[in-house]
């Protein structure tokens, strides 16, 4: 059985609730899962989130580029536009490929 990020997050949360330190949590996960265990940075980050009261174990929305913005079709379209006119504006690119301003 392959563990997902959510599974590891649940295990880290369980260790957090048990009162284990971050280092003990890391050593326990490494002893059980070896190279598949999350990194020290991941464990420290999730402990910090749990201390702040964020206990959601599902994938958390992270701001940034939308998945639909980076597609082979959009990349090819932007490349064609830029090669045709190197002084093209963001607005002109947006009009052609129909994605939001934050995705450009």
CORWOCOR-V255372 format. One record per residue. N is the residue number from 1. PHI is phi as a letter, one per 40 degrees, with the letter a starting at -180 (NA if undefined). Layout:
N PHI
N PHI
//
This chain:
1 NA
2 c
3 c
4 c
5 d
6 c
7 c
8 c
9 c
10 c
11 c
12 c
13 c
14 c
15 c
16 c
17 c
18 c
19 g
20 c
21 c
22 c
23 c
24 c
25 c
26 c
27 c
28 c
29 c
30 c
31 c
32 c
33 b
34 f
35 c
36 c
37 c
38 c
39 c
40 c
41 c
42 c
43 c
44 c
45 c
46 c
47 c
48 c
49 c
50 c
51 c
52 c
53 g
54 c
55 b
56 c
57 c
58 c
59 c
60 c
61 c
62 b
63 c
64 i
65 c
66 c
67 c
68 c
69 c
70 b
71 b
72 d
73 c
74 c
75 c
76 c
77 c
78 c
79 c
80 c
81 c
82 c
83 c
84 c
85 a
86 c
87 b
88 c
89 c
90 d
91 c
92 c
93 c
94 d
95 c
96 c
97 b
98 f
99 b
100 c
101 c
102 c
103 c
104 c
//
